[in-house]
């Protein structure tokens, strides 16, 4: 496939970094969706926009002439043509058990006693 700047293409996320989503397009062409090209709003967690295996429609903003690497933008895709398979509901809270908090429970009586003693000392 011949790629051109301004073209809309669908790519698959292959890797996620805090600053970008790495993508793969037809014919094994690689690209990068930088966090600044996802939204004009502040993004705290890039994984709210894409995780490995997700497909997104993006616009090509530049092509490296040496290796064909694409730099793409999600925010430049017209709203009526936007496409993403990402599901924000996939993430779950970490699982925990009572044993995870046992060290805190063991130390709590000591911490309370120390705090009470320090408070009584300040009252004098």
C-alpha positions as CSV (number, residue, x, y, z in Angstrom):
1,X,0.0,0.0,0.0
2,X,1.2,3.5,-0.8
3,X,0.9,5.9,2.1
4,X,0.5,9.7,1.8
5,X,0.4,12.5,4.3
6,X,-3.2,13.3,5.2
7,X,-4.4,9.8,4.4
8,X,-6.7,8.1,7.0
9,X,-5.6,4.6,7.8
10,X,-6.5,1.9,10.4
11,X,-3.7,0.6,12.5
12,X,-3.2,-1.9,15.3
13,X,-1.5,-0.9,18.6
14,X,1.6,-3.1,19.1
15,X,3.1,-1.5,22.1
16,X,2.2,1.1,24.7
17,X,4.6,3.6,26.4
18,X,3.6,6.5,28.6
19,X,4.3,8.9,25.8
20,X,3.0,7.1,22.7
21,X,1.2,4.1,21.2
22,X,3.3,2.2,18.7
23,X,1.2,0.9,15.8
24,X,1.4,-1.4,12.8
25,X,-0.3,-0.8,9.5
26,X,-0.8,-2.8,6.3
27,X,2.2,-4.5,4.8
28,X,4.0,-4.4,8.2
29,X,4.6,-0.7,8.1
30,X,5.2,0.7,11.6
31,X,4.2,4.0,13.1
32,X,3.9,6.1,16.2
33,X,0.9,7.9,17.7
34,X,2.5,10.4,20.1
35,X,0.4,11.4,23.2
36,X,0.2,15.0,21.9
37,X,-1.6,13.7,18.8
38,X,-4.3,11.9,20.7
39,X,-6.2,14.8,22.2
40,X,-5.9,18.5,22.9
41,X,-6.8,17.8,26.6
42,X,-4.3,16.6,29.2
43,X,-3.9,12.8,29.2
44,X,-3.0,11.3,32.5
45,X,-3.1,7.6,31.3
46,X,-2.5,6.8,27.7
47,X,-4.1,3.4,28.1
48,X,-7.5,5.0,28.3
49,X,-7.1,5.6,24.6
50,X,-5.5,2.4,23.4
51,X,-3.9,-0.8,24.6
52,X,-2.1,-3.6,22.7
53,X,-4.3,-5.1,20.0
54,X,-6.7,-2.2,19.7
55,X,-7.4,-0.8,16.3
56,X,-7.6,2.9,15.6
57,X,-8.3,5.1,12.6
58,X,-5.6,7.7,12.4
59,X,-4.3,10.4,10.0
60,X,-0.8,10.2,8.6
61,X,1.0,13.5,9.5
62,X,4.5,12.6,8.3
63,X,6.4,9.7,6.7
64,X,10.1,9.0,7.3
65,X,11.6,8.9,3.8
66,X,14.4,6.6,4.9
67,X,12.4,3.8,6.5
68,X,8.7,4.5,5.8
69,X,7.9,5.0,9.5
70,X,4.6,6.8,9.9
71,X,3.8,9.5,12.4
72,X,0.1,9.6,12.9
73,X,-2.6,11.7,14.6
74,X,-5.9,10.5,16.2
75,X,-7.1,14.0,17.0
76,X,-7.0,15.1,13.4
77,X,-9.4,12.4,12.3
78,X,-12.8,14.0,11.6
79,X,-15.4,13.1,14.3
80,X,-17.7,11.4,11.8
81,X,-14.9,9.1,10.6
82,X,-13.4,8.3,14.0
83,X,-12.9,4.6,14.7
84,X,-11.5,2.7,17.7
85,X,-11.9,-0.8,19.1
86,X,-10.6,0.3,22.5
87,X,-12.8,-0.5,25.5
88,X,-12.2,1.5,28.6
89,X,-14.1,-1.0,30.8
90,X,-11.3,-3.7,30.3
91,X,-9.2,-2.4,33.2
92,X,-10.0,-3.8,36.6
93,X,-9.0,-2.9,40.1
94,X,-6.2,-5.0,41.5
95,X,-7.2,-8.0,43.5
96,X,-6.2,-8.0,47.2
97,X,-6.7,-10.3,50.2
98,X,-6.7,-9.7,54.0
99,X,-3.1,-11.1,54.0
100,X,-2.0,-8.1,51.9
101,X,-2.8,-5.7,54.8
102,X,-1.5,-8.0,57.6
103,X,1.8,-6.1,58.1
104,X,-0.2,-2.9,58.6
105,X,-2.6,-4.5,61.0
106,X,0.4,-5.9,63.0
107,X,2.0,-2.5,63.2
108,X,-1.2,-0.4,63.9
109,X,-1.3,-0.9,67.7
110,X,2.3,0.2,68.0
111,X,1.7,3.3,65.9
112,X,-1.4,4.2,67.9
113,X,0.5,3.8,71.2
114,X,3.4,5.9,69.9
115,X,1.1,8.7,68.7
116,X,-0.8,8.7,72.0
117,X,2.4,8.9,74.0
118,X,3.7,11.8,71.8
119,X,0.4,13.6,72.2
120,X,0.5,13.2,76.1
121,X,4.1,14.5,76.0
122,X,3.0,17.6,74.2
123,X,0.2,18.3,76.7
124,X,2.8,18.6,79.6
